[in-house]
Amino acid sequence: MLVMFGKVLRLASKCCNRLVSKTVAYVPNVPAQCVTSPADVTMAMVKSMASLRQMHRDGKHIRKLKCKKLGPLDGNPFLKGVVLKTMVKKPKKPNSANRKCVRVKMSTGKEATAYIPGEGHNLQEHSIVLVRGGRVQDLPGVKLKCVRGKYDLAHVQKK
């Protein structure tokens, strides 16, 4: 039999012809009508302290440091690179305009595909470019952009 006194839930049972009352859990926002069986009480029970055996078995609870995902530039804001080849990539489904990209070998030794922003470019094989982070939404796998007006990549031409 479950009895509610204020907000403390007590489990009353008959043992040896006398009523034994035991505090089961403190249930803050559960009305007495919702609690009908001991199973409901166990669902609302507050997490108890770990036993000595559990603490010995599990050891110290040290919060693991979340390592930052660095991305293609390894945490650098910009990297210098050499163009290996220029290419035209097709975007994902609703878009249709071809995107001008280059395959770049960066100073760290990594190779990646970089997008060339703006209209028109003067890049060819062995050109030197400065690459920054920033993905192109409709090109899967392209997470770098070339910086216009630095090294061999000219500014966008005025019309």
Secondary structure, 3 states (H helix, E strand, C coil): CEEEECCEEEEEEEECCEEEEEEEEECCCCCCCCCCCHHHHHHHCCCCCCCHHHHHHHCCCCCCCCCCCCCCCCCCCEEEEEEEEEEEECCCCCCCCCEEEEEEEECCCCEEEEECCCCCCCCCCCCEEEEEECCCCCCCCCCEEECCCECCECCCCCC
